[in-house]
């Protein structure tokens, strides 16, 4: 993804992601989604299909 962006777009992307991390809520959101996906079979497939590489 980064290779398709020019320098200004990369700076904007990193600033956006940094804003998420600076609020210190990102990990809470991910944990909530992971727990919900583990508890609910209907959510499980949709969540894990998009994040399989990150959580194995």
N, C-alpha and C positions, 0 to 999 in steps of 0.2 A: 504494500500500500504506500509506503513512504517513497518508493522510487517513482511513483506516479505524481507526486506533489512537487511543486517548486518550493523554493526556500521560504517564501512568505506563508505559503499554505502549511508547510511543516511547522513553522513557528506558531501559527494559529492552532494547529492540532495539539502541539505539546502544551501550549498555554491552556487550552480547554481541558486536557487530561490533568494537568497540574492543579487546576481549580477543583476538580473532583477530589483529588487526593488531599489537597490542602484543607478541605472541609472535614476530612477524616471520617466520612460516612461511607465511602466506597466499599470498604471491607465488610461493613455491616450489611449493606445491600446484597453483596455477593453471598454472604453467609445465609441470609434470609432466603434467597432464591435457591441456594443449594439444599437447604433443609426442606423447603417446600417441595422441591423436585424429588427428594428422597422419600418424602411422606406420601405424595400423591402420584400414582402411576400415570395419570394423564399428563402431568407436567414433566415427569421424568424423561420421557422420550424427546419431547421438544427441547428441553434444556440441554440434555447430554448430547444430543445430535449436533448442536452448535458449539459445544465446548469439550468435545471428547478428547482432543489433543492436550488441552490444558490440565485436565483433572485425572489422568490415568497414570 
